[in-house]
Amino acid sequence: MAAKLKVFVTGNGFTDYVVATSSRPKALAAWGVSQDLFKEGVARETDDPDLIKAALAEPGKVLERKGGSRDALTKVAPASKPKASGPSKAALKRVADLEERLSSLEADFDERLAQVAADREALDRREAKLTAERQAARDDLNGRLRRARAG
């Protein structure tokens, strides 16, 4: 069962805007406003038979007429919907380019890190070899010294 339609009116002093909807929030949406015009006393439900007849003939459509007059109502272009929030195509492309660059830098970093690790292993092997050679030379010198003292 469809909701019962009510006719709501608001104006700016120069123009009256009329819409037939089932609720105040839907009327505000049709007018393209987010503030509560009803709470502020700027909008109201009407009981004017001419306005009701015209608005009910085109439910959901905003009609307008010269403010405070009895002129005929005319259609108003639908309120423009706000742009979808979110990044633009250019911003998405920049993000994709930056992600690609970051990926490249991370791969380069990983490669350099692997090279540093390999260099470190080579240095550790070289240090172990030199330590062993030094110990062998020390042992050889100690042996010669003992033999020279003994003999």
C-alpha positions as CSV (number, residue, x, y, z in Angstrom):
1,M,0.0,0.0,0.0
2,A,1.4,3.4,-1.0
3,A,2.0,6.0,1.7
4,K,-0.5,8.9,1.7
5,L,0.8,11.9,0.0
6,K,1.0,15.3,1.7
7,V,1.6,18.6,0.0
8,F,4.4,20.8,1.4
9,V,5.3,24.4,0.6
10,T,8.4,26.5,1.1
11,G,9.6,29.7,-0.4
12,N,12.4,32.3,-0.5
13,G,10.2,35.4,-0.7
14,F,10.3,35.6,-4.5
15,T,9.2,32.0,-5.3
16,D,7.0,29.4,-3.7
17,Y,8.0,25.8,-4.1
18,V,5.4,23.0,-3.7
19,V,5.9,19.3,-3.7
20,A,3.7,16.3,-2.9
21,T,5.5,13.6,-1.0
22,S,4.8,11.1,1.8
23,S,7.1,12.8,4.4
24,R,8.9,16.0,5.4
25,P,12.4,14.5,4.8
26,K,11.3,13.5,1.2
27,A,10.1,17.1,0.6
28,L,13.4,18.4,1.8
29,A,15.3,16.0,-0.5
30,A,13.1,17.1,-3.4
31,W,13.9,20.7,-2.8
32,G,17.6,19.8,-2.5
33,V,18.1,21.1,1.0
34,S,19.7,19.4,4.0
35,Q,18.7,21.8,6.7
36,D,15.3,21.3,8.4
37,L,13.2,24.1,6.9
38,F,10.1,22.8,8.8
39,K,11.9,23.2,12.1
40,E,12.9,26.8,11.1
41,G,9.3,27.6,10.1
42,V,10.2,28.2,6.5
43,A,8.3,25.2,5.2
44,R,4.9,23.8,6.1
45,E,2.2,21.4,5.0
46,T,-0.4,23.2,3.1
47,D,-4.2,22.9,3.0
48,D,-4.6,25.2,-0.1
49,P,-6.9,23.1,-2.5
50,D,-5.3,24.6,-5.6
51,L,-1.8,23.7,-4.5
52,I,-2.9,20.3,-3.4
53,K,-4.6,19.6,-6.7
54,A,-1.6,20.7,-8.8
55,A,1.0,18.9,-6.6
56,L,-0.9,15.6,-6.4
57,A,-1.1,15.7,-10.2
58,E,2.7,15.3,-10.3
59,P,3.8,13.6,-7.0
60,G,7.5,14.0,-6.2
61,K,8.0,16.8,-8.7
62,V,8.8,20.3,-7.4
63,L,6.5,23.0,-8.7
64,E,7.0,26.7,-8.4
65,R,5.2,30.0,-8.8
66,K,5.8,33.6,-8.1
67,G,6.0,34.2,-4.3
68,G,2.7,34.9,-2.6
69,S,0.8,35.0,-5.9
70,R,-2.1,32.8,-7.2
71,D,-0.3,32.2,-10.5
72,A,-0.2,28.7,-12.0
73,L,2.5,26.4,-10.9
74,T,5.3,25.4,-13.2
75,K,7.7,22.5,-13.0
76,V,11.2,23.0,-11.5
77,A,14.2,21.2,-12.8
78,P,15.1,18.4,-10.3
79,A,17.6,19.4,-7.6
80,S,21.1,18.5,-8.7
81,K,22.5,15.6,-6.7
82,P,25.8,16.2,-5.0
83,K,28.8,14.8,-6.7
84,A,29.7,11.3,-5.5
85,S,32.3,11.7,-2.9
86,G,35.5,9.9,-3.7
87,P,38.7,10.3,-5.6
88,S,38.8,11.6,-9.2
89,K,40.2,9.6,-12.0
90,A,43.3,11.7,-12.0
91,A,43.8,11.1,-8.2
92,L,43.3,7.3,-8.8
93,K,45.9,7.4,-11.5
94,R,48.4,9.3,-9.3
95,V,47.8,6.7,-6.5
96,A,48.3,3.8,-9.0
97,D,51.5,5.5,-10.3
98,L,52.8,6.0,-6.7
99,E,52.0,2.4,-5.8
100,E,53.9,1.2,-8.8
101,R,56.9,3.4,-7.9
102,L,56.7,2.2,-4.3
103,S,56.7,-1.4,-5.5
104,S,59.7,-0.7,-7.7
105,L,61.5,0.9,-4.8
106,E,60.7,-2.0,-2.5
107,A,62.0,-4.5,-5.0
108,D,65.2,-2.4,-5.4
109,F,65.5,-2.2,-1.6
110,D,65.1,-6.0,-1.3
111,E,67.7,-6.6,-3.9
112,R,70.2,-4.3,-2.2
113,L,69.4,-5.9,1.2
114,A,70.2,-9.3,-0.3
115,Q,73.4,-7.9,-1.7
116,V,74.4,-6.5,1.7
117,A,73.6,-9.9,3.4
118,A,75.8,-11.6,0.8
119,D,78.6,-9.1,1.3
120,R,78.2,-9.6,5.1
121,E,78.5,-13.4,4.7
122,A,81.6,-12.9,2.6
123,L,83.2,-10.6,5.2
124,D,82.3,-13.1,8.0
125,R,84.1,-15.9,6.0
126,R,87.1,-13.6,5.4
127,E,87.2,-12.6,9.0
128,A,87.0,-16.3,10.1
129,K,89.8,-17.2,7.7
130,L,92.1,-14.3,8.9
131,T,91.4,-15.2,12.5
132,A,92.4,-18.8,11.8
133,E,95.5,-17.7,10.0
134,R,96.4,-15.4,12.9
135,Q,95.9,-18.1,15.4
136,A,98.0,-20.5,13.3
137,A,100.8,-17.9,13.0
138,R,100.6,-17.2,16.8
139,D,100.8,-21.0,17.5
140,D,103.8,-21.3,15.1
141,L,105.6,-18.4,16.8
142,N,104.9,-19.8,20.3
143,G,106.3,-23.2,19.2
144,R,109.4,-21.5,17.8
145,L,109.8,-19.5,21.0
146,R,109.5,-22.7,23.2
147,R,112.0,-24.5,21.0
148,A,114.4,-21.5,21.2
149,R,114.2,-21.4,25.0
150,A,114.6,-25.1,25.3
151,G,117.5,-25.2,23.3
